[in-house]
Amino acid sequence: MKVVSVFLLAVTFTCLLPPDCLSQNRASVNSTLVAALEKKVQHLQSNADRKPPDSTPTEFSEAEINAYFASGNIDLPDGVQSVALQEQPGIVIGTSRIDFDQLKAGKNSYNPLLSVFSGVHDVIVTAHAYGAHGQGFVHVDSVSIDGVEVPQFVLEIFVQKYLKPKYPDVGIDSRFALPVRVDAATVGLHKVTVIQQ
């Protein structure tokens, strides 16, 4: 799942784990943290093949996640220039620099409410996120662009017009299957912990 605003949140559960999100790009951005995250991802992938898998929790630190984003090892959607995540208990705060014109790929709207979604801006998304019974859940609480909060109904219009056609499972509320037999995912203070079953 590669989306824009919701992607910044859901990626904690989805893009760190499945092998198709891992590219072969290597960067010199804190290679120790990147290697630590990759080792944990490889463990989860091999553990998923065990019967039953080891249910010992695997913990991804905020520093590892952000080093991985900075390394270029994740193919971000067109228009998403940078990503940083901050985890608090039950909450993920995603900060990104987004070129909305590139993201929208030439699709324009005559709706003046959507004019805020043009040009290059700093975006902050705050959401509640967790995983339970093999499902990931993300609820977007707020989105701000250059420090100005976007009204929820305007955000819903943007999601319907620009994100849903490309990413049908994305919304203000998103639910998705967790990969590699991850049964539960918990967002803690500066970390995400996953358990396989």
PAZAPA-4460 file (N, C-alpha, C; in steps of 0.05 Angstrom, whole numbers, plus 32768, in hexadecimal, padded with zeros to 4 digits):
% residues 197
    n_x    n_y    n_z   ca_x   ca_y   ca_z    c_x    c_y    c_z   seq   type   mol
   8011   7FE9   8000   8000   8000   8000   8012   8019   8000     1      M     A
   8010   8029   7FEB   8020   8041   7FE9   800D   8058   7FE4     2      K     A
   8008   8068   7FF8   7FF6   807E   7FF7   8004   8096   8001     3      V     A
   7FF6   80AC   8002   8004   80C5   800A   7FFF   80C9   8028     4      V     A
   7FEB   80D7   8030   7FE8   80DD   804C   7FE5   80C3   805D     5      S     A
   7FD3   80B2   8055   7FCF   8099   8064   7FE8   8087   8062     6      V     A
   7FF5   8089   804B   800E   8079   8048   8022   807F   805E     7      F     A
   8024   8098   8065   8037   809F   807A   8032   8091   8094     8      L     A
   8019   8089   8098   8012   807B   80B1   8011   805D   80AD     9      L     A
   8004   8054   8098   8001   8038   8094   801C   802A   808E    10      A     A
   802F   8039   8083   8048   802D   807C   8056   8021   8093    11      V     A
   8051   802B   80AB   805D   801F   80C3   8056   8002   80C5    12      T     A
   803D   7FFB   80BD   8034   7FDF   80BF   8038   7FD0   80A5    13      F     A
   8036   7FDD   808E   8035   7FCE   8075   804E   7FCF   8065    14      T     A
   805A   7FE6   8061   8070   7FE7   804F   808A   7FDF   805B    15      C     A
   808C   7FDE   8075   80A5   7FD4   8081   80A7   7FB6   807F    16      L     A
   8090   7FA8   807B   8091   7F8B   807E   8091   7F7B   8064    17      L     A
   8080   7F81   8050   8080   7F70   8038   8099   7F74   8027    18      P     A
   80A3   7F5F   801A   80BC   7F61   800B   80BA   7F74   7FF3    19      P     A
   80A2   7F78   7FE8   80A1   7F89   7FD0   80A6   7FA6   7FD6    20      D     A
   80A5   7FAF   7FEF   80AC   7FCA   7FF5   80C9   7FCF   7FF9    21      C     A
   80D9   7FBA   7FFB   80F5   7FBD   7FFF   8103   7FBE   7FE4    22      L     A
   8110   7FD4   7FDE   811E   7FD7   7FC5   813C   7FD1   7FCA    23      S     A
   814B   7FD0   7FB5   8167   7FCA   7FB7   8178   7FE3   7FBA    24      Q     A
   816C   7FFB   7FBC   817C   8013   7FC0   8189   8013   7FDB    25      N     A
   81A2   801C   7FDB   81B0   801E   7FF5   81BA   803B   7FF7    26      R     A
   81B7   8046   800E   81C0   8061   8013   81D1   8061   802C    27      A     A
   81E0   8076   802F   81F2   8078   8045   81E5   8084   805E    28      S     A
   81CB   8087   805D   81BC   8092   8074   81BB   807E   808A    29      V     A
   81C9   8083   80A0   81CB   8072   80B7   81C7   8054   80B0    30      N     A
   81DB   8049   80A3   81D9   802E   8099   81D5   8019   80B0    31      S     A
   81DE   8020   80C8   81DA   800D   80DE   81BD   800A   80E5    32      T     A
   81AE   8020   80E5   8191   801F   80EB   8182   8012   80D5    33      L     A
   818A   8018   80BC   817D   800C   80A5   8181   7FED   80A5    34      V     A
   819A   7FE5   80AB   81A0   7FC8   80AC   8191   7FBB   80C2    35      A     A
   818E   7FC8   80D9   817F   7FBC   80EF   8161   7FB8   80E7    36      A     A
   8155   7FCC   80DA   813A   7FC8   80D1   8137   7FB2   80BD    37      L     A
   8149   7FB1   80A9   8148   7F9D   8095   814B   7F81   80A1    38      E     A
   815C   7F7E   80B5   8160   7F64   80C2   8146   7F5C   80D0    39      K     A
   8138   7F6F   80DC   811E   7F68   80E9   8109   7F61   80D4    40      K     A
   8109   7F6F   80BE   80F6   7F68   80A8   80FB   7F4C   809E    41      V     A
   8115   7F45   809A   811C   7F2A   8091   8113   7F15   80A5    42      Q     A
   8117   7F1B   80BF   810E   7F09   80D4   80F0   7F04   80D2    43      H     A
   80E0   7F1A   80CF   80C3   7F17   80CD   80BB   7F06   80B4    44      L     A
   80C9   7F0A   809E   80C3   7EFC   8086   80C9   7EDE   8089    45      Q     A
   80E0   7ED7   8094   80E7   7EBB   8098   80D6   7EAE   80AF    46      S     A
   80D0   7EBE   80C3   80BF   7EB4   80D9   80A3   7EAD   80D0    47      N     A
   8099   7EBC   80BC   807E   7EB7   80B2   807C   7E9B   80A6    48      A     A
   8092   7E8F   809D   8091   7E75   8091   8092   7E5E   80A5    49      D     A
   8098   7E65   80BE   809A   7E51   80D3   807E   7E49   80DC    50      R     A
   807B   7E30   80E5   8061   7E27   80EE   8064   7E1C   810B    51      K     A
   805A   7E2A   811F   8050   7E45   811E   8067   7E59   811F    52      P     A
   8062   7E72   8117   8078   7E86   8119   807E   7E8C   8136    53      P     A
   8096   7E95   813B   809E   7E9E   8156   808E   7EB8   815B    54      D     A
   8080   7EB8   8172   806F   7ED0   8178   807E   7EE4   8189    55      S     A
   8098   7EE2   818C   80A7   7EF6   819A   80A4   7F11   818C    56      T     A
   809D   7F26   819A   8099   7F40   818D   80B2   7F4A   817F    57      P     A
   80AE   7F57   8168   80C4   7F65   8159   80BE   7F83   815B    58      T     A
   80D3   7F91   8163   80D0   7FAE   8168   80E0   7FBE   8153    59      E     A
   80D2   7FD1   8146   80DF   7FE3   8133   80E1   7FFE   8141    60      F     A
   80F8   8009   8144   80FB   8023   8151   80F5   8039   813D    61      S     A
   80EC   8050   8148   80E7   8068   8137   8100   806F   8127    62      E     A
   8117   806D   8134   8130   8074   8126   8135   8062   810E    63      A     A
   8130   8048   8112   8134   8035   80FC   8121   803B   80E5    64      E     A
   8108   8040   80EC   80F3   8045   80D7   80FB   805E   80C8    65      I     A
   8102   8073   80D5   8109   808C   80C8   8123   808A   80B8    66      N     A
   8136   807B   80C1   814F   8077   80B2   8148   8068   8098    67      A     A
   8136   8055   809A   812E   8046   8082   8121   8057   806E    68      Y     A
   810E   8069   8077   8102   807B   8064   8117   808D   8057    69      F     A
   8129   8097   8067   813E   80AA   805D   8151   809C   804A    70      A     A
   8154   8082   804C   8167   8073   803B   815F   8071   801E    71      S     A
   8146   8075   8018   813C   8072   7FFD   8135   8055   7FF7    72      G     A
   8134   8044   800B   812D   8027   8006   810F   8022   8004    73      N     A
   80FF   8037   8006   80E2   8034   8002   80DB   8045   7FEB    74      I     A
   80CD   8039   7FD7   80C3   8048   7FC0   80AA   8058   7FC9    75      D     A
   80AD   8072   7FCD   8097   8082   7FD6   8086   808A   7FBD    76      L     A
   806D   8090   7FC2   805C   8099   7FAC   8067   80B2   7F9F    77      P     A
   8062   80B5   7F85   806A   80CE   7F77   8060   80E6   7F86    78      D     A
   8071   80F9   7F8B   806A   8112   7F98   8071   8112   7FB6    79      G     A
   8075   80FB   7FC2   807D   80FA   7FDE   809C   80FB   7FDF    80      V     A
   80A6   8111   7FE9   80C3   8117   7FE8   80D2   810D   8000    81      Q     A
   80C5   810C   8017   80D2   8103   8030   80BC   80F9   8043    82      S     A
   80C5   80E8   8055   80B3   80DD   806A   80C2   80DA   8084    83      V     A
   80B6   80E2   8099   80C0   80DD   80B4   80A8   80D6   80C6    84      A     A
   80AB   80C1   80D6   8096   80B9   80E8   809E   80BC   8105    85      L     A
   808B   80C4   8115   808F   80C5   8132   8079   80B4   813F    86      Q     A
   8081   80A2   8150   806D   8090   815D   8069   8098   817A    87      E     A
   8050   809A   8181   8047   809E   819D   8033   8087   81A3    88      Q     A
   802E   8081   81BC   801C   806B   81C1   8001   806D   81B2    89      P     A
   7FFE   805A   819F   7FE5   8059   818F   7FE4   806D   8179    90      G     A
   7FF7   807E   8176   7FF6   8094   8163   800F   8095   8152    91      I     A
   800B   809A   8138   8022   809E   8125   801F   80BA   811A    92      V     A
   8035   80CA   811B   8035   80E4   810F   8049   80E3   80F7    93      I     A
   803E   80E7   80DF   804E   80E6   80C7   8053   8102   80BD    94      G     A
   806C   8109   80B7   8073   8123   80AC   807F   811E   8091    95      T     A
   8076   812D   807D   8080   8129   8062   8080   8143   8053    96      S     A
   8091   8143   803E   8092   8159   802B   8085   814E   8012    97      R     A
   806F   815A   8008   805F   814E   7FF2   805C   8163   7FDC    98      I     A
   8061   815A   7FC4   805B   816A   7FAC   8040   8160   7FA2    99      D     A
   802B   816F   7FA9   800F   8167   7FA3   800A   8166   7F85   100      F     A
   8017   8178   7F76   8012   8178   7F59   801C   815E   7F4D   101      D     A
   8033   8154   7F56   803E   813B   7F4C   802D   8124   7F56   102      Q     A
   8024   8125   7F6F   8013   8111   7F7B   7FF9   810E   7F6B   103      L     A
   7FED   8124   7F64   7FD3   8123   7F56   7FD7   811C   7F38   104      K     A
   7FEF   811D   7F2E   7FF6   8114   7F13   7FE3   8120   7EFE   105      A     A
   7FE1   813B   7EFF   7FD1   8149   7EEB   7FB3   8149   7EEF   106      G     A
   7FA9   813B   7F03   7F8C   813C   7F09   7F86   8155   7F19   107      K     A
   7F77   8167   7F0D   7F70   8180   7F1B   7F53   817F   7F22   108      N     A
   7F4C   8191   7F34   7F30   8194   7F3D   7F28   81B1   7F3C   109      S     A
   7F0F   81B5   7F35   7F04   81D0   7F36   7EF9   81D8   7F51   110      Y     A
   7EFB   81C5   7F64   7EF1   81CA   7F7F   7F05   81DC   7F8D   111      N     A
   7EFE   81F4   7F95   7F11   8206   7FA2   7F1A   81FC   7FBD   112      P     A
   7F0B   81EA   7FC9   7F14   81DF   7FE3   7F2D   81CE   7FE0   113      L     A
   7F32   81C4   7FC8   7F49   81B2   7FC4   7F62   81C2   7FBA   114      L     A
   7F5F   81DC   7FB8   7F76   81EC   7FAF   7F8E   81EB   7FC2   115      S     A
   7F89   81E4   7FDB   7F9F   81E2   7FEF   7FB1   81CA   7FE8   116      V     A
   7FA7   81B7   7FD8   7FB7   81A0   7FD0   7FC5   81A5   7FB6   117      F     A
   7FD5   81BA   7FB5   7FE5   81BF   7F9D   8000   81CB   7FA6   118      S     A
   8014   81C7   7F96   802F   81D0   7F9D   803D   81BD   7FB0   119      G     A
   8054   81C5   7FBA   8064   81B6   7FCC   8060   81C0   7FE9   120      V     A
   8059   81AE   7FFB   8053   81B6   8017   805D   81A1   802B   121      H     A
   8060   81AB   8044   8066   819A   805A   804B   8190   8066   122      D     A
   8049   8176   8068   8030   816A   8071   8035   815A   808A   123      V     A
   8023   815D   809E   8024   814D   80B6   800A   813E   80B9   124      I     A
   800B   8124   80BC   7FF4   8113   80C0   7FF5   8106   80DB   125      V     A
   7FE0   8108   80EB   7FDF   80FB   8105   7FC8   80E6   8103   126      T     A
   7FCE   80CE   810C   7FBA   80B9   810A   7FBE   80A5   8121   127      A     A
   7FA8   8099   8128   7FA8   8081   813A   7FAD   8069   8128   128      H     A
   7FBF   8057   8131   7FC5   803F   8121   7FCB   8028   8134   129      A     A
   7FC2   8010   812B   7FC8   7FF8   813A   7FC2   7FE0   8128   130      Y     A
   7FCB   7FC9   8130   7FC5   7FB0   8122   7FBA   7F9C   8136   131      G     A
   7FA6   7F8D   812D   7F9A   7F78   813E   7F8E   7F63   812D   132      A     A
   7F91   7F4A   8134   7F85   7F33   8126   7F8C   7F33   8108   133      H     A
   7FA5   7F3B   8102   7FAE   7F3A   80E6   7FA5   7F51   80D5   134      G     A
   7F99   7F65   80E2   7F8F   7F7D   80D3   7F9C   7F96   80DE   135      Q     A
   7FA4   7FA8   80CC   7FAE   7FC2   80D4   7F98   7FD7   80D2   136      G     A
   7F97   7FE9   80E5   7F82   7FFE   80E5   7F90   8019   80E8   137      F     A
   7F88   802C   80D8   7F92   8047   80DA   7F7A   805A   80D8   138      V     A
   7F79   806D   80EB   7F65   8082   80EA   7F73   809D   80EA   139      H     A
   7F70   80AC   80D4   7F7D   80C6   80D2   7F6E   80DA   80E4   140      V     A
   7F7C   80E4   80F8   7F70   80F8   810A   7F71   8114   80FE   141      D     A
   7F88   811B   80F3   7F8C   8136   80E8   7FA2   8137   80D3   142      S     A
   7F9F   814A   80C1   7FB4   814F   80AD   7FB7   816D   80AC   143      V     A
   7FD1   8176   80AD   7FD6   8192   80AA   7FEA   8196   8093   144      S     A
   7FE6   81AC   8085   7FF7   81B4   806F   8004   81CE   8076   145      I     A
   801E   81CF   8077   802D   81E7   807F   8022   81F3   8099   146      D     A
   801B   81E1   80AC   8012   81EA   80C6   7FF5   81F1   80C8   147      G     A
   7FE6   81EF   80B2   7FC9   81F5   80B3   7FB9   81DB   80B0   148      V     A
   7FA8   81D6   80C4   7F99   81BD   80C4   7F84   81BD   80AE   149      E     A
   7F83   81A7   809F   7F70   81A3   8089   7F56   819A   8095   150      V     A
   7F3F   81A7   8090   7F25   819D   809A   7F20   8181   8091   151      P     A
   7F14   8171   80A2   7F10   8155   809C   7F00   8150   8082   152      Q     A
   7EEC   8160   807D   7EDB   815C   8066   7EEB   8162   804C   153      F     A
   7EFE   8175   804D   7F0F   817B   8036   7F22   8164   8032   154      V     A
   7F2D   8159   8047   7F3F   8142   8045   7F30   812B   8038   155      L     A
   7F17   8126   8040   7F07   8111   8035   7F02   8114   8017   156      E     A
   7EFE   812D   800E   7EFB   8133   7FF2   7F14   812C   7FE3   157      I     A
   7F2B   8134   7FEE   7F45   812F   7FE2   7F4A   8111   7FDF   158      F     A
   7F45   8102   7FF5   7F49   80E5   7FF4   7F37   80D8   7FDF   159      V     A
   7F1E   80E0   7FDD   7F0C   80D5   7FC9   7F15   80DB   7FAD   160      Q     A
   7F1D   80F3   7FA8   7F24   80FC   7F8D   7F3F   80F2   7F83   161      K     A
   7F53   80F3   7F95   7F6F   80EE   7F8C   7F7B   80D3   7F96   162      Y     A
   7F73   80CA   7FAE   7F80   80B2   7FB8   7F70   8099   7FB2   163      L     A
   7F55   8099   7FB6   7F45   8081   7FB2   7F48   8075   7F96   164      K     A
   7F49   8086   7F80   7F4C   8079   7F66   7F66   8069   7F63   165      P     A
   7F7B   8071   7F70   7F95   8062   7F6F   7F97   804D   7F85   166      K     A
   7F8C   8054   7F9C   7F8F   8043   7FB4   7F74   803F   7FC1   167      Y     A
   7F64   802C   7FB6   7F48   8029   7FBF   7F44   8023   7FDD   168      P     A
   7F59   8018   7FEA   7F56   8010   8006   7F5D   8027   8019   169      D     A
   7F64   803E   800E   7F6D   8054   801F   7F56   8067   8025   170      V     A
   7F56   8071   803E   7F42   8084   8046   7F49   8091   8060   171      G     A
   7F37   80A0   806A   7F3C   80AC   8085   7F3F   8095   8099   172      I     A
   7F2F   8080   8094   7F32   8067   80A4   7F3A   8052   8090   173      D     A
   7F50   8045   8097   7F5B   8030   8085   7F5E   8016   8095   174      S     A
   7F57   8000   8088   7F5A   7FE5   8094   7F68   7FD4   807F   175      R     A
   7F7C   7FC5   8086   7F8B   7FB5   8073   7F97   7F9D   8081   176      F     A
   7F9C   7F88   8071   7FA8   7F70   807C   7FC5   7F75   8082   177      A     A
   7FCE   7F6C   8099   7FEA   7F6E   80A1   7FF9   7F57   8093   178      L     A
   8011   7F5C   8089   8020   7F48   807A   802F   7F35   808C   179      P     A
   803B   7F21   8081   804D   7F0D   808D   8044   7F03   80A8   180      V     A
   802A   7EFC   80A9   801E   7EF1   80C1   8021   7F02   80DA   181      R     A
   8023   7F1C   80D6   8022   7F2E   80ED   8005   7F2F   80F8   182      V     A
   8002   7F28   8111   7FE8   7F27   811D   7FE1   7F41   812B   183      D     A
   7FF5   7F4E   8137   7FF0   7F67   8146   8007   7F7A   8142   184      A     A
   8000   7F94   8143   8014   7FA9   8141   800C   7FBF   8154   185      A     A
   801F   7FC7   8164   801A   7FDC   8178   802D   7FF3   8175   186      T     A
   8022   800B   8174   8032   8023   8173   8038   802C   818F   187      V     A
   8051   802D   8196   8059   8036   81B1   8069   8050   81AF   188      G     A
   8076   8057   81C4   8086   8070   81C5   809F   806C   81B4   189      L     A
   80A0   8078   819D   80B8   8077   818B   80BE   805A   8181   190      H     A
   80A9   804A   817F   80AD   802E   8175   8093   8022   816B   191      K     A
   8096   800D   815B   807F   7FFD   8152   8087   7FE0   8158   192      V     A
   8075   7FD2   8165   807A   7FB6   816D   8066   7FA4   815E   193      T     A
   8070   7F8F   8151   805E   7F7D   8143   8062   7F60   814E   194      V     A
   804C   7F51   814C   804B   7F35   8156   8040   7F24   813F   195      I     A
   804E   7F0F   8139   8044   7EFC   8125   8037   7EE4   8132   196      Q     A
   8024   7ED8   8124   8017   7EC0   812E   8010   7EAE   8117   197      Q     A
***
